[in-house]
Amino acid sequence: MVLRIKQKQKGFTVTEALIALVLLGLLTILIAPQLKVYYAQNRVKAAAEGLYDDILNARMTTIKTATKSVITFVTGSSWCYGISSDAIACVCTNAATASNCNLGITSGTSYPNTSLTLGTLTSPTTFDAIRAAPTNNGGTVTFSTTSGSTQSVMLTLSALGTSALCSGSGGNANVGGYVGCP
């Protein structure tokens, strides 16, 4: 008489593998739309925070050198802004050089599917050489997504030159953890 010892099989059965694939597919279907919104919000948030930092740097340069700084905007989905000191020209659609936007250029190509809109802020915006306050009493700039659900972050530049960020109002609030705009 030969005794056969039944050995436990190692690995997955075809049924177990199929169930795992179906569950993975369902999770992907449920999560993918949320990831698109998440990435869109982060691009808008990064663009607005970049402008916030650039305004701080422009004001710091203005105070340090006692010369005016100018921010020039191009709006729309192919947006850009450039920063220059004093009398140096600034066309942000051209490359930054010592004679064009000498303090830097930021382009919408770094933030795909975003747009820039000027609210009450005018272009160009000049920071005076004495207090580094905007000569046009400040205003607002809004960065928004251009695809899918609309997400936006607004930068408000005060008459004193300080900046604040808030997220779009209504259903678009809480982008990037910012409070809703008034």
C-alpha positions in Angstrom: 0.0 0.0 0.0 1.4 3.4 -1.1 0.5 6.4 1.0 0.0 9.6 -0.8 0.5 12.7 1.1 -1.4 15.6 -0.3 0.8 18.6 -0.6 -0.6 22.1 -0.3 -0.5 23.9 -3.6 1.5 27.1 -3.8 0.4 30.2 -5.8 -3.0 31.5 -7.0 -5.8 29.7 -8.7 -7.1 31.2 -11.9 -10.3 32.3 -10.1 -8.3 34.1 -7.4 -6.2 35.9 -10.0 -9.4 37.0 -11.9 -11.0 38.3 -8.8 -7.9 40.3 -8.0 -7.8 41.8 -11.5 -11.5 42.7 -11.4 -11.0 44.5 -8.0 -7.9 46.3 -9.3 -9.8 47.4 -12.4 -12.7 48.7 -10.2 -10.3 50.7 -8.0 -8.6 52.2 -11.0 -12.0 53.3 -12.5 -13.0 54.9 -9.2 -9.7 56.6 -8.5 -8.6 57.9 -11.9 -11.1 60.8 -12.1 -10.0 62.0 -8.7 -6.4 61.9 -9.6 -7.1 64.2 -12.6 -8.7 66.8 -10.3 -5.9 66.5 -7.8 -3.2 67.1 -10.5 -5.2 70.0 -12.0 -5.6 71.6 -8.5 -1.9 71.2 -7.8 -0.8 72.8 -11.1 -3.1 75.9 -10.4 -1.8 76.1 -6.8 1.8 75.8 -7.9 1.4 78.6 -10.6 -0.2 80.9 -8.0 2.4 80.2 -5.4 5.1 80.8 -7.9 3.7 84.3 -8.7 3.4 84.9 -4.9 7.1 84.1 -4.5 8.1 86.2 -7.5 6.2 89.2 -6.2 8.1 88.9 -2.9 11.4 88.6 -4.7 10.6 91.6 -6.9 9.8 93.7 -3.9 12.9 92.6 -2.1 15.0 93.5 -5.1 13.3 96.9 -5.3 14.1 97.6 -1.7 17.6 96.3 -1.9 18.5 98.2 -5.0 16.3 101.3 -4.5 15.1 101.0 -8.1 11.6 100.1 -9.5 10.6 96.6 -10.4 8.0 95.9 -13.1 5.9 92.7 -13.6 4.4 92.4 -17.1 1.6 89.9 -17.8 0.3 88.1 -20.9 -3.1 86.5 -20.1 -5.0 83.5 -21.5 -4.1 79.9 -21.8 -0.7 80.7 -23.3 0.1 83.0 -20.4 3.4 84.2 -19.1 4.8 87.0 -16.8 8.2 88.6 -16.7 9.9 90.7 -14.1 12.4 93.4 -14.8 14.2 96.1 -12.9 13.8 99.8 -13.5 14.0 100.8 -17.2 14.8 97.3 -18.6 12.1 96.2 -21.1 10.2 93.0 -20.5 8.5 90.9 -23.1 7.8 87.5 -21.4 7.2 85.7 -24.8 10.9 86.2 -25.5 13.8 84.6 -23.6 15.1 86.3 -20.4 18.3 88.2 -20.9 20.2 91.1 -19.3 18.2 93.4 -21.5 14.8 91.6 -21.3 13.0 90.6 -18.1 16.3 90.5 -16.3 14.7 89.2 -13.0 13.0 86.3 -14.7 10.1 84.9 -16.7 7.5 82.3 -15.8 5.5 80.6 -18.5 2.3 78.6 -18.6 4.1 75.8 -20.4 5.5 74.9 -17.0 1.9 74.5 -15.8 -0.1 72.7 -18.5 -3.9 73.2 -18.8 -3.9 76.4 -16.8 -4.8 80.0 -17.7 -4.1 83.4 -16.2 -6.6 86.2 -15.9 -6.1 89.7 -14.6 -8.9 90.9 -12.4 -8.3 94.4 -11.1 -4.5 94.3 -11.4 -3.1 96.0 -14.5 -0.2 95.1 -16.7 2.5 96.2 -16.3 2.5 96.5 -12.5 5.3 98.7 -11.1 6.7 98.6 -7.6 8.0 102.0 -6.5 11.6 102.4 -5.4 10.8 103.9 -2.0 8.3 101.5 -0.3 8.1 98.7 -2.9 4.3 99.3 -3.1 2.5 98.8 -6.4 1.9 102.2 -8.2 -1.5 101.0 -9.4 -2.9 100.2 -5.9 -2.7 96.4 -6.4 -5.5 94.1 -7.6 -6.2 90.4 -8.4 -4.7 87.7 -10.6 -6.5 84.4 -11.1 -5.0 81.1 -12.2 -7.6 78.5 -13.4 -7.7 75.1 -15.0 -8.6 74.9 -18.6 -9.7 71.3 -18.8 -12.2 69.3 -16.8 -13.8 70.8 -13.8 -12.9 74.5 -13.2 -10.5 75.0 -10.3 -9.0 78.4 -9.5 -6.6 80.2 -7.1 -6.7 84.0 -6.8 -3.7 86.1 -5.7 -4.6 89.5 -4.3 -1.9 92.2 -4.2 -2.8 95.0 -1.8 -2.0 98.7 -2.2 0.9 98.2 0.3 2.4 95.4 -1.8 1.5 92.4 0.3 0.0 89.3 -1.3 -2.6 86.8 -0.3 -3.9 83.6 -1.9 -7.5 82.2 -1.8 -9.3 79.5 -3.7 -12.2 80.0 -6.1 -15.5 80.7 -4.5 -18.6 78.4 -4.6 -18.1 74.8 -5.7 -14.4 75.5 -6.4 -13.4 76.4 -2.9 -10.6 74.7 -1.0 -8.1 74.3 -3.8 -4.8 73.7 -2.2 -6.2 74.1 1.2 -6.8 77.8 0.8 -9.9 79.4 2.1 -12.6 80.4 -0.3 -12.3 83.9 -1.9 -14.8 86.5 -0.7 
